[in-house]
Amino acid sequence: MTNSPERAGFTPPLTSSARRLGPVGSLIAGEVLLGVIDADPVSQRSVDPGWRPSLPGRQPGRFTLTDLLAPA
């Protein structure tokens, strides 16, 4: 038995291909993830909210999740 979202009665909104989240589902997932991180009193966002990555991004002065995942 799994604790999947479908078993809890919630199915995230998917794109027509049903293989990835659509824009609304992605927003919901992102907001939930940030909520979990912000609720942790020892997370980097809670301890030092002004911290910014010092790694180079595709655009100077801007570092995104895509920049973090690109080397992988």
C-alpha positions in Angstrom: 0.0 0.0 0.0 1.4 3.4 -1.0 0.7 6.9 0.2 0.3 8.3 -3.3 -1.7 11.5 -3.8 -4.3 9.5 -5.8 -5.0 7.3 -2.7 -5.6 10.5 -0.6 -8.2 11.7 -3.1 -6.0 14.3 -4.8 -4.7 14.0 -8.3 -2.4 16.9 -9.5 -3.4 18.6 -12.7 -1.5 17.0 -15.5 -0.8 18.0 -19.1 -2.6 16.2 -21.9 0.3 13.7 -22.2 -0.3 12.8 -18.5 3.5 12.4 -18.1 4.2 15.7 -16.4 2.6 18.4 -14.4 0.9 21.2 -16.2 1.3 24.9 -15.3 -1.2 24.7 -12.4 0.2 21.4 -11.0 3.7 22.8 -11.2 2.7 25.9 -9.3 1.0 23.8 -6.6 4.0 21.5 -6.3 6.4 24.5 -6.1 4.4 26.3 -3.5 4.1 23.2 -1.4 7.8 22.6 -1.5 8.6 26.2 -0.5 6.0 26.0 2.3 7.8 22.9 3.6 11.2 24.5 3.4 10.0 27.8 5.0 8.4 25.8 7.9 11.7 24.3 8.8 13.4 26.7 11.3 16.9 25.5 10.4 16.5 25.7 6.6 18.8 28.0 4.7 15.8 30.2 3.7 14.9 30.6 7.4 18.4 31.0 8.8 19.6 33.5 6.2 16.8 34.8 4.0 19.1 37.3 2.2 21.4 34.5 1.0 21.9 34.3 -2.8 23.8 31.6 -4.7 27.3 32.7 -5.8 27.5 30.1 -8.6 27.5 31.4 -12.2 24.1 31.3 -14.0 23.2 31.4 -17.7 22.3 35.1 -17.1 24.7 37.2 -15.1 23.4 37.9 -11.6 20.5 35.4 -12.0 20.8 31.8 -10.8 17.8 29.5 -11.3 16.9 25.9 -10.7 17.7 25.1 -14.3 21.3 26.4 -13.7 21.5 24.0 -10.7 20.3 21.0 -12.7 22.1 21.7 -16.0 25.4 20.0 -15.0 23.5 16.9 -13.9 
